[in-house]
């Protein structure tokens, strides 16, 4: 679903849950790759009806996942005669994908005719090789063609049909092209490829994959994002009519889409855990625990013994790390010395994210000049930021000038670069560099923010300035300080009185805490 439809792991499981609850598919939290006998018969009947008996080939598969339980059969439609379902576009696409995969698993192989031509060179021992193929029988390709997780290789691997050739034919060289290529770094994980890796290593279960992927993102250990590539020159040499020409062209390389990138906090937490909890962080540990759980469930092992063995080793590690202070786990990295002041420049993790520090921290009660701090820009990491890049950050905040008698300042904060004017803030778009933005552009952003705020604001009340009726992402709502109250559909936001707002706030259902437990008032 991630590769073919672009769905995240959590989105896929949510849609699959809806399909399961509506009786369209079987249980989706399964690690089995085989269908039940009844399902195989139903799939075969549908294939025969839709494509013909020669397309049927019943088969079983062997899981590649270490420690797979295979407690349920593979995900499949409950009725193979239905190849599309529902009005929800997202769920329909997922259902069609499940239907195609299940049907294709019981279809015959595609039959391809491949031809390889070896072309000898009259004055060289080297050979030129060309391959072509054509489909003789579509088989499972009739309904589904497998895609690829990674980017296309610019057509390099695509097969083509060869022209008619006979052994011994003399071929005249019309043209030859040589293109400079570069090796690729190991691909970054996507949500889907990370789940696949967890399966291969026997870590986790189908029911835990989606929560695991969501948790590491919510805790900001990793970020899922797209990153722009950069231009890179490459050389082309052509031989046409016995003339050799060389040229240089450029290509975009390094672009990433929906990939998982580690953050500074993720790397620091990982380093801390590897250093102090190496046994638990070992890949084999989780797989071993999963195996122990299976043996406990099957009555082959007592849970008390398993927990006792674990606790004896784990608890002392917890006690030893309780004495550590924040400084010891902040990931400090000294970059060098500021040539102007002679003070050390340090990159580290602060309360609101990664930052650079000019000057050493003062001990409690120590007098002296306090260090200066500057937030890092998006994409900068503690491990890789240079001294020159860090010193540039101390040029912010930067005063751009005055507007309406108030100072306009550009700075970088917890959520990125912004413009500050008259106590209000406007975010700086990623195409604007805070080091280069000018007053004129800042004024444009200030006015755009004012317009946006005006459209958001519906009304406020003299009785209490903290009570406002606003337009939000999901429609109008009432803001009571930090609390938001939904406006009923039968109420007109523009005509609400202060008393009606108070009444709606009073009768608003209490918000639930984590785990569905209502928060108690102190």
Secondary structure, DSSP 8 states (H G I E B T S, - for coil): -HHHH---HHHHHHHHHHHHHTTSB--SS-------HHHHHHHHHHHHHHT-GGGB--------STT----S----BS-TT-----S-HHHHHHHHHHHHHHHHTTB---EEEEEEEEEEETTEEEEEEEEEEEEEE-GGGGT-----SS---TTTT--B------TT------EEEEE-----------HHHHHHHHHHHT-S-HHHHHHHHHHHHHTTSEEEEEE--EEEEEEEEEEETTEEEEEEEEEEE--EEEEEEE-HHHHHHHHHHHHH-HHHHSHHHHHHHHHHHHHHHTTSS-HHHHHHHHHHHHHHHHHHHTT--GGGGS--EEEEE-TTT--EEEEEEETTEEEEEES----TT--S---EEEE--TT--TTT--HHHHHHHTT-SEEEEEETTEEEEEEEETTEEEEEETTEEEE--TTS-TTT--HHHHHHHHHHHHHHHHHHEEEE-TT-TTEEEEEETTEEEEEETTEEEE--TTS-GGG--HHHHHHHHHHS---B-GGG-B----
